Amino acid sequence: MTMRPLPEILEDVNAAVAAACARAGRRPEDVEIVAVTKTHGPEVVREAWEAGLRMVGENKVQEAAWKQPLSVSGPEWHLIGHLQKNKVRHALALFSTFHSVDSVALIDRIETIARETGARPEILLEVNMSGERSKDGMRPCDVPAAVERALECGSLSLAGFMTMAPFTPEDKIEETRSVFAGLRELRDAMEAKFGVSLPRLSMGMTNDYRVAVEEGATWIRLGTCLFGERPKARVARMVDAGDAGESGEGGGEHDKVMD
């Protein structure tokens, strides 16, 4: 099946976002798209940039490492997949924003390397609001300690939170609402507790972004609805090449769908 031109697809997505904002009493300009180019080539990064998308999301450090030098300059690169502590130094050279910081130990590692290198990363705390064992992210009860530690840091900056809802069929998509509303309420509680602004809520993907926008998402992570299904052959080759010989990450244990 031939995909429509990306600008046409974006018109439909932007209209859906605007409708969701209208239902929630929000402004469409407060919602931005992170274009998830996972497993697609540099040509898709260029296509996204030329269509007006300014943020690119990748799941894996090693994929960004080969793709970024071959891609158009300009986009902000966001890491939206799991980050292991032994990849932090490499990741800080590639990404400006990290959506998936899921422990105080990882906050400490990012801060240490950022201080050494002069990097100034923006981070989001990933929270497992659904309680699914298959999901990454810290428990909601662990968030206050993580926020406190992040606010103590001098090199990284805490901007907000990220979550993933369980994959849900279209006819039951309302079941995702409690996950997104729960993250927004948690964010509001942390702002009140610590007296800070934490404006970013990264939540919502291709199947559920409309509900996420209604519940306060400011960044929606979209890939499949923009670029079509991922090229499976490239995934297999890339994982085999990218993971070979790297301790602590093999075969895509954390290669979860993030769009």
C-alpha positions in Angstrom: 0.0 0.0 0.0 1.4 3.4 -1.1 1.7 6.0 1.7 0.2 9.4 1.1 2.7 12.4 1.1 3.8 13.3 4.6 2.4 16.8 4.4 -1.1 15.4 3.7 -0.8 13.0 6.6 0.3 15.8 8.9 -2.7 17.8 7.9 -4.9 15.0 9.2 -2.9 14.5 12.4 -2.8 18.3 13.1 -6.6 18.4 12.6 -7.1 15.5 15.0 -4.8 17.2 17.6 -6.8 20.5 17.2 -10.1 18.6 17.7 -8.7 16.9 20.8 -7.5 20.3 22.1 -10.9 21.8 21.5 -12.6 19.1 23.5 -10.1 19.6 26.4 -10.0 23.5 26.3 -6.4 23.5 25.2 -4.4 25.3 22.5 -3.1 23.2 19.6 0.2 25.1 19.6 0.9 23.6 23.0 1.2 20.1 21.5 4.2 19.1 19.4 5.1 15.9 17.5 8.2 13.9 18.1 8.7 12.1 14.8 9.7 8.5 15.6 12.1 7.4 12.8 13.1 4.1 14.5 14.4 1.6 11.9 13.8 4.1 9.0 16.7 5.5 7.2 18.2 9.1 7.1 15.9 9.9 4.1 12.9 9.7 6.5 14.6 12.2 8.9 14.9 14.5 5.9 11.3 14.0 4.9 10.2 14.8 8.5 12.3 18.0 8.6 11.1 19.2 5.2 7.5 18.7 6.3 8.1 21.0 9.3 8.8 18.4 12.1 11.6 19.6 14.3 12.1 16.7 16.8 13.2 13.2 15.9 12.8 10.3 18.3 15.0 7.2 18.4 14.8 4.1 20.6 18.4 3.0 20.5 21.7 4.9 21.0 23.5 2.7 18.4 20.8 3.4 15.7 21.2 7.2 16.2 25.0 6.8 16.0 25.0 5.6 12.4 21.9 7.5 11.3 22.6 11.0 12.6 25.8 11.7 10.6 23.9 10.7 7.4 20.8 12.8 8.2 19.9 16.4 7.5 21.2 18.8 10.1 18.6 20.8 12.1 16.3 18.4 14.1 16.5 18.0 17.8 17.3 14.3 18.6 15.4 12.8 21.4 16.1 9.4 23.0 12.7 7.8 23.7 13.9 4.2 24.4 15.5 2.6 27.4 18.9 4.0 28.3 21.5 1.8 30.1 24.0 3.5 32.3 26.9 2.2 30.2 25.5 4.0 27.1 25.1 7.4 28.8 28.4 9.0 27.6 27.7 8.0 24.0 24.1 9.1 24.2 25.0 12.6 25.5 26.9 13.1 22.3 23.9 12.4 20.2 20.7 13.5 22.0 19.6 16.7 23.6 16.6 15.2 25.4 16.0 12.0 27.2 12.4 10.8 27.7 13.1 7.6 29.5 15.0 8.3 32.7 13.7 5.7 35.0 15.9 5.7 38.2 17.8 7.9 40.6 20.9 5.9 39.6 20.5 6.9 36.0 19.9 10.5 36.9 23.2 10.4 38.8 25.1 8.8 35.9 23.7 11.4 33.4 24.6 14.2 35.7 28.1 12.9 36.3 28.9 12.5 32.6 27.2 15.8 31.7 29.3 17.6 34.2 32.4 16.1 32.8 31.6 16.8 29.2 29.8 20.2 29.5 26.5 18.7 28.2 23.2 20.3 29.2 20.6 17.5 28.6 16.9 17.9 29.3 15.3 14.9 30.9 11.9 13.4 31.5 11.2 10.8 34.2 9.6 7.7 32.7 6.8 6.5 35.0 5.0 3.1 34.7 1.5 4.3 35.3 -0.2 1.1 34.1 1.7 -1.2 36.4 2.5 -3.6 33.5 5.6 -5.7 34.2 6.6 -5.5 30.5 6.8 -1.7 30.7 9.9 0.2 31.7 9.6 3.2 34.1 9.7 3.9 37.8 6.7 3.3 40.1 4.7 6.4 40.9 5.7 6.1 44.6 9.3 6.4 43.6 8.8 9.7 41.6 9.2 12.2 44.5 12.7 11.0 45.3 13.7 11.1 41.7 12.3 14.6 41.2 14.2 15.8 44.3 17.4 14.3 43.1 17.0 15.8 39.5 16.3 19.2 40.9 19.6 19.1 42.8 21.6 18.6 39.6 23.5 21.4 38.0 24.0 20.1 34.5 20.8 18.2 33.6 17.4 19.9 33.7 14.1 18.1 34.6 11.4 19.1 32.2 8.6 16.7 33.0 7.4 13.1 32.6 6.8 10.3 30.1 4.6 7.2 30.1 3.2 4.5 27.8 -0.3 3.2 28.0 -1.0 -0.5 27.3 -1.6 -1.3 23.7 -5.4 -1.1 23.3 -7.7 -1.8 20.4 -9.3 1.2 18.8 -12.8 0.2 20.2 -11.4 0.2 23.7 -9.1 3.2 23.5 -10.9 5.0 26.3 -9.3 2.5 28.6 -6.0 4.4 28.1 -7.4 7.6 29.6 -6.6 6.7 33.2 -2.9 6.2 32.4 -2.6 9.6 30.8 -4.7 11.4 33.3 -2.8 9.7 36.1 0.6 11.1 34.8 -0.9 14.6 34.5 -2.1 14.5 38.0 1.2 13.2 39.2 3.0 16.0 37.4 0.6 18.5 39.0 1.4 17.1 42.4 5.1 17.3 41.9 4.9 20.9 40.7 3.0 21.7 43.9 5.3 19.8 46.2 8.5 21.2 44.9 7.3 24.6 43.7 8.7 24.2 40.1 7.3 24.1 36.6 7.5 20.7 34.9 5.7 21.5 31.6 6.5 18.5 29.4 4.3 15.4 29.2 5.5 12.9 26.7 2.6 10.6 26.2 0.5 9.2 23.3 1.5 7.3 20.2 -0.1 6.4 16.9 -3.1 4.5 18.3 -3.9 6.7 21.4 -2.5 10.2 20.9 -5.9 11.8 20.7 -6.8 10.6 24.2 -3.3 11.7 25.4 -3.8 15.2 24.0 -7.2 15.5 25.8 -5.4 14.6 29.0 -2.6 17.1 28.7 0.2 15.6 26.4 2.6 18.3 25.1 4.8 15.8 23.1 3.2 13.0 21.2 5.5 10.3 19.8 4.3 9.4 16.3 5.9 7.0 13.8 3.7 4.5 12.2 0.9 6.9 11.3 3.4 9.2 9.7 5.9 6.9 8.0 4.1 3.5 7.7 5.1 0.2 9.1 8.8 -0.3 10.0 11.0 -2.1 7.5 11.6 -5.4 9.3 14.6 -6.5 7.3 16.5 -3.4 8.3 15.6 -3.9 11.9 17.2 -7.4 11.9 20.4 -6.2 10.2 20.7 -3.1 12.4 20.2 -4.9 15.7 22.7 -7.6 14.8 25.3 -5.1 13.8 24.6 -2.5 16.5 24.4 -4.9 19.4 27.4 -7.1 18.5 29.9 -7.1 21.3 28.2 -4.5 23.5 27.9 -5.8 27.0 24.6 -5.4 28.8 22.4 -5.0 25.7 21.7 -7.7 23.2 19.0 -8.8 20.9 16.6 -5.9 21.6 15.4 -6.8 25.1 14.3 -3.2 25.5 13.4 -2.7 21.8 9.9 -1.7 22.7 7.5 0.1 20.3 7.5 3.7 21.4 5.3 5.3 18.7 
